[in-house]
Amino acid sequence: MPAIVGAVKVNSVGNSGVFNIGDVYRMAPQSTAKTFAGAGSFNTGDYLKIRNDKSITNTYDNDVVDSNIKSLA
């Protein structure tokens, strides 16, 4: 059955996001990412006291492919 849609306002659609109006059979957004960060990089909270005297982040990666994404289409 066709969709009847009024006014639509889209502020933003993020990476690997999907915006659809109307009939759809399948939507499957996919993404992958690799993040390197040193010690204490992702700490969150109030009044943190973090001491990292020596922090080394090893970014050496000899893999050719880390994450394979197979399309469903």
C-alpha positions in Angstrom: 0.0 0.0 0.0 1.5 3.4 -1.0 2.4 5.7 1.8 0.9 9.2 2.1 3.4 11.6 3.7 3.0 15.2 4.6 5.8 17.7 5.2 9.2 16.2 6.2 12.2 18.0 7.6 15.5 16.2 7.8 18.2 18.0 9.8 20.9 15.4 9.2 21.6 11.8 8.4 24.8 10.4 9.8 27.3 8.0 8.3 25.8 4.7 7.3 22.4 6.1 8.1 19.3 5.5 6.1 16.4 7.9 5.4 13.4 6.5 3.6 9.9 7.7 2.8 7.5 5.2 1.4 7.4 1.5 0.9 10.6 -0.4 1.4 11.5 -4.1 1.4 14.8 -4.1 3.2 17.2 -1.4 4.7 20.5 -2.6 6.1 23.1 0.1 6.6 26.5 -1.2 7.4 29.8 0.4 8.3 33.1 -0.4 9.9 35.9 1.7 11.5 39.2 1.2 13.2 40.2 3.5 16.0 43.6 3.9 17.6 43.9 5.8 20.9 46.5 6.0 23.7 46.0 5.3 27.3 43.2 7.3 28.9 41.8 8.5 25.6 38.2 7.3 26.1 37.8 8.1 29.8 34.7 10.1 30.5 33.2 11.5 33.7 33.5 14.3 36.1 36.7 15.2 38.0 38.9 12.5 36.5 42.5 12.3 37.6 44.5 10.2 35.1 48.2 9.8 35.2 50.0 8.2 32.2 53.7 8.4 32.6 54.4 6.4 29.5 51.8 5.8 26.8 52.6 4.2 23.5 49.9 3.3 21.0 51.0 0.6 18.5 49.3 1.3 15.2 51.2 -1.2 13.2 48.8 -3.5 11.4 50.0 -5.7 8.5 46.6 -7.1 7.7 45.3 -6.3 4.2 41.6 -6.4 5.2 40.3 -6.1 8.7 36.5 -6.0 8.3 34.7 -7.3 5.3 31.2 -5.9 4.6 29.1 -8.0 2.2 26.4 -6.2 0.4 22.9 -7.7 0.7 21.8 -6.3 -2.7 
